[in-house]
Amino acid sequence: MDLKDQLKNLFPDHHTEESEEVTKEEDGIWLQDNPIICKYEKRKGKPITILEGYTGADSDFKKLAKELKTKLSVGGTVKDETIIIQGDYRDKIMELLKNKGFKVKRVGG
């Protein structure tokens, strides 16, 4: 039983207002005006996708990187204000970021 159920049992006549704002975890990430640059490179013969140009807090950037890695089920890292994702996932990453409200700019091929 959670807290709301316990309160309903204690105070059955009390009606709660449904105007509570539900904040999603993704809403906690700061959206910027400038686009995030999404580009493709090969390092040591293997393809990678690089995201750069985020001007928010480092913690938000790490949350964004973790969310992208889990949704795509790939590895990656955050280094020097860039997100490096293993593999060529430019289209999927751009779609995910646009759905979150970011502006994304594709650079290169």
ZAGU-9639 format. One record per atom (N, C-alpha, C, O): x, y, z; residue in three letters. Coordinates in steps of 0.02 Angstrom, whole numbers, padded with zeros to 5 digits, always signed. Example, Ala and Ser with C-alpha at 12.3 -4.5 7.8 and 13.67 -1.06 7.14 Angstrom:
BEGIN
+00660-00284+00390ala +00615-00225+00390ala +00660-00165+00390ala +00712-00166+00423ala +00642-00112+00354ser +00684-00053+00357ser +00645+00002+00394ser +00670+00057+00402ser 
This chain:
BEGIN
+00041-00059+00000met +00000+00000+00000met +00044+00062+00000met +00090+00068+00041met +00030+00108-00045asp +00069+00169-00046asp +00037+00222-00002asp -00015+00210+00030asp +00067+00280+00000leu +00046+00333+00045leu -00025+00358+00029leu -00064+00372+00074leu -00042+00363-00035lys -00109+00387-00054lys -00163+00339-00030lys -00215+00361-00005lys -00151+00275-00036asp -00200+00226-00013asp -00209+00229+00063asp -00264+00224+00088asp -00155+00239+00098gln -00158+00244+00171gln -00198+00306+00192gln -00237+00304+00239gln -00186+00362+00157leu -00222+00423+00172leu -00296+00416+00156leu -00338+00443+00193leu -00313+00380+00102lys -00384+00369+00086lys -00418+00328+00139lys -00476+00339+00155lys -00381+00279+00168asn -00410+00239+00222asn -00420+00280+00285asn -00470+00271+00320asn -00374+00326+00299leu -00381+00368+00359leu -00433+00422+00351leu -00470+00438+00398leu -00437+00451+00291phe -00483+00507+00277phe -00525+00491+00216phe -00511+00516+00161phe -00578+00450+00223pro -00617+00430+00165pro -00658+00486+00134pro -00676+00482+00075pro -00674+00538+00172asp -00715+00593+00146asp -00674+00645+00107asp -00702+00686+00072asp -00609+00643+00114his -00566+00692+00081his -00556+00675+00007his -00541+00618-00010his -00565+00725-00036his -00555+00716-00108his -00494+00756-00130his -00489+00816-00116his -00448+00723-00163thr -00388+00758-00186thr -00400+00789-00254thr -00439+00763-00294thr -00366+00844-00266glu -00370+00876-00332glu -00323+00841-00379glu -00268+00821-00360glu -00343+00833-00441glu -00303+00798-00491glu -00258+00846-00530glu -00235+00829-00584glu -00246+00905-00503ser -00206+00954-00538ser -00131+00948-00524ser -00092+00993-00540ser -00111+00892-00494glu -00041+00882-00480glu -00003+00872-00546glu -00025+00835-00589glu +00053+00906-00552glu +00093+00900-00612glu +00139+00840-00606glu +00175+00832-00556glu +00137+00797-00655val +00180+00739-00656val +00241+00758-00697val +00236+00772-00757val +00299+00757-00666thr +00360+00775-00701thr +00394+00712-00724thr +00407+00666-00685thr +00409+00709-00787lys +00444+00652-00815lys +00518+00662-00806lys +00542+00718-00798lys +00554+00608-00806glu +00627+00612-00798glu +00658+00650-00857glu +00707+00687-00849glu +00629+00641-00916glu +00657+00674-00975glu +00644+00749-00974glu +00680+00786-01007glu +00592+00771-00937asp +00578+00842-00933asp +00631+00878-00891asp +00637+00939-00894asp +00669+00841-00851gly +00720+00871-00810gly +00781+00892-00849gly +00824+00927-00823gly +00786+00871-00912ile +00844+00888-00954ile +00831+00956-00986ile +00778+00968-01015ile +00880+01000-00981trp +00874+01067-01006trp +00876+01067-01082trp +00923+01038-01112trp +00827+01098-01115leu +00825+01104-01187leu +00856+01170-01207leu +00844+01221-01176leu +00896+01168-01259gln +00932+01228-01280gln +00905+01253-01347gln +00869+01217-01382gln +00924+01315-01364asp +00902+01344-01427asp +00945+01322-01485asp +00920+01309-01540asp +01010+01316-01474asn +01056+01296-01527asn +01049+01221-01540asn +01036+01183-01494asn +01057+01200-01603pro +01050+01129-01618pro +01109+01088-01593pro +01166+01112-01589pro +01095+01025-01576ile +01147+00977-01560ile +01173+00949-01626ile +01134+00930-01669ile +01239+00947-01633ile +01269+00924-01695ile +01280+00848-01691ile +01310+00823-01644ile +01254+00813-01741cys +01259+00741-01745cys +01301+00723-01805cys +01282+00737-01862cys +01359+00692-01794lys +01403+00675-01850lys +01429+00604-01844lys +01426+00573-01791lys +01455+00580-01900tyr +01477+00511-01907tyr +01551+00510-01922tyr +01576+00549-01963tyr +01587+00465-01889glu +01659+00457-01902glu +01676+00383-01898glu +01636+00342-01875glu +01735+00368-01923lys +01763+00301-01913lys +01827+00308-01875lys +01871+00347-01893lys +01833+00269-01822arg +01894+00268-01782arg +01918+00196-01778arg +01881+00152-01756arg +01979+00186-01798lys +02009+00119-01801lys +01966+00072-01842lys +01960+00013-01825lys +01936+00097-01895gly +01897+00057-01941gly +01825+00044-01918gly +01788+00011-01954gly +01806+00069-01860lys +01739+00055-01834lys +01697+00120-01834lys +01723+00173-01818lys +01633+00115-01852pro +01591+00175-01855pro +01570+00198-01786pro +01556+00157-01742pro +01567+00264-01777ile +01541+00294-01715ile +01498+00354-01733ile +01507+00385-01786ile +01453+00370-01689thr +01411+00430-01696thr +01430+00477-01640thr +01434+00458-01582thr +01441+00540-01658ile +01463+00590-01610ile +01410+00645-01604ile +01387+00672-01654ile +01392+00660-01542leu +01345+00715-01527leu +01383+00768-01489leu +01415+00754-01439leu +01379+00830-01513glu +01413+00884-01478glu +01373+00948-01485glu +01327+00953-01526glu +01389+00997-01443gly +01356+01061-01446gly +01303+01071-01392gly +01265+01119-01396gly +01300+01027-01342tyr +01252+01036-01288tyr +01280+01085-01238tyr +01338+01078-01216tyr +01241+01135-01219thr +01266+01188-01175thr +01237+01185-01105thr +01247+01231-01065thr +01202+01131-01088gly +01172+01125-01022gly +01221+01098-00971gly +01282+01097-00983gly +01195+01076-00915ala +01237+01050-00862ala +01265+00982-00880ala +01236+00945-00920ala +01323+00965-00851asp +01355+00901-00866asp +01312+00843-00843asp +01311+00791-00875asp +01277+00851-00787ser +01235+00797-00763ser +01178+00782-00811ser +01160+00724-00822ser +01149+00835-00841asp +01097+00825-00890asp +01124+00791-00953asp +01091+00749-00983asp +01185+00809-00971phe +01217+00780-01030phe +01229+00706-01019phe +01221+00665-01064phe +01250+00688-00959lys +01261+00617-00943lys +01196+00578-00941lys +01193+00521-00962lys +01142+00609-00915lys +01077+00577-00916lys +01054+00564-00987lys +01027+00511-01003lys +01064+00614-01030leu +01045+00607-01100leu +01084+00551-01134leu +01056+00512-01172leu +01149+00547-01120ala +01191+00495-01149ala +01168+00426-01125ala +01163+00379-01165ala +01154+00420-01061lys +01132+00356-01034lys +01066+00335-01065lys +01056+00276-01081lys +01020+00382-01073glu +00955+00366-01102glu +00963+00343-01174glu +00930+00296-01196glu +01005+00377-01212leu +01016+00358-01282leu +01047+00288-01286leu +01027+00248-01328leu +01095+00275-01244lys +01128+00209-01245lys +01080+00153-01227lys +01082+00100-01257lys +01037+00165-01179thr +00990+00112-01160thr +00936+00102-01212thr +00916+00045-01224thr +00912+00156-01243lys +00860+00148-01294lys +00886+00114-01357lys +00850+00077-01390lys +00949+00127-01373leu +00979+00097-01432leu +01013+00031-01417leu +01031-00006-01464leu +01022+00015-01354ser +01057-00047-01332ser +01127-00051-01361ser +01148-00103-01387ser +01164+00004-01354val +01233+00006-01378val +01277+00036-01324val +01253+00061-01274val +01342+00032-01336gly +01390+00061-01290gly +01407+00132-01311gly +01391+00153-01367gly +01438+00168-01266gly +01458+00236-01281gly +01489+00268-01220gly +01495+00237-01167gly +01509+00331-01229thr +01540+00367-01174thr +01528+00442-01181thr +01506+00465-01233thr +01543+00478-01128val +01540+00551-01128val +01610+00576-01115val +01639+00563-01062val +01639+00612-01164lys +01706+00639-01158lys +01709+00709-01187lys +01683+00722-01241lys +01740+00755-01150asp +01752+00823-01175asp +01690+00855-01206asp +01693+00881-01262asp +01635+00854-01170glu +01572+00884-01192glu +01546+00854-01257glu +01514+00889-01296glu +01561+00791-01270thr +01533+00755-01327thr +01508+00687-01304thr +01534+00658-01257thr +01457+00662-01338ile +01433+00594-01327ile +01457+00553-01386ile +01445+00570-01444ile +01491+00498-01371ile +01514+00453-01423ile +01475+00388-01417ile +01478+00353-01366ile +01438+00371-01470ile +01397+00310-01472ile +01429+00262-01522ile +01446+00282-01577ile +01436+00199-01503gln +01466+00149-01547gln +01416+00130-01601gln +01360+00110-01587gln +01437+00137-01664gly +01394+00120-01721gly +01365+00181-01754gly +01368+00237-01727gly +01336+00171-01813asp +01306+00225-01851asp +01231+00227-01837asp +01192+00191-01869asp +01211+00267-01789tyr +01141+00273-01768tyr +01116+00344-01776tyr +01074+00367-01736tyr +01141+00381-01826arg +01123+00451-01833arg +01048+00461-01840arg +01020+00505-01807arg +01016+00422-01883asp +00944+00432-01895asp +00903+00418-01833asp +00858+00457-01816asp +00918+00364-01798lys +00880+00346-01738lys +00892+00397-01682lys +00845+00416-01647lys +00954+00420-01675ile +00970+00469-01622ile +00936+00535-01637ile +00909+00567-01592ile +00937+00556-01700met +00905+00619-01719met +00830+00615-01706met +00800+00664-01683met +00799+00559-01721glu +00728+00551-01709glu +00712+00553-01634glu +00664+00585-01613glu +00753+00518-01593leu +00742+00518-01521leu +00750+00588-01492leu +00710+00609-01450leu +00801+00625-01514leu +00812+00692-01488leu +00757+00741-01509leu +00737+00784-01471leu +00733+00733-01571lys +00678+00777-01594lys +00615+00763-01555lys +00577+00809-01540lys +00602+00700-01538asn +00543+00683-01497asn +00548+00712-01427asn +00497+00727-01396asn +00609+00721-01402lys +00619+00751-01336lys +00615+00827-01338lys +00611+00859-01286lys +00617+00857-01398gly +00611+00929-01405gly +00675+00964-01424gly +00677+01026-01427gly +00729+00927-01437phe +00792+00958-01457phe +00792+00974-01530phe +00757+00943-01570phe +00832+01023-01548lys +00846+01037-01619lys +00910+01000-01635lys +00959+01003-01598lys +00911+00964-01692val +00968+00923-01709val +00990+00940-01779val +00948+00948-01824val +01055+00946-01789lys +01083+00961-01855lys +01130+00905-01875lys +01175+00887-01837lys +01119+00877-01934arg +01161+00823-01960arg +01219+00853-01998arg +01210+00894-02042arg +01279+00831-01980val +01340+00856-02011val +01375+00799-02046val +01383+00745-02017val +01395+00809-02108gly +01430+00757-02145gly +01382+00709-02177gly +01323+00707-02159gly +01406+00669-02226gly +01369+00619-02264gly +01305+00601-02241gly +01272+00559-02271gly 
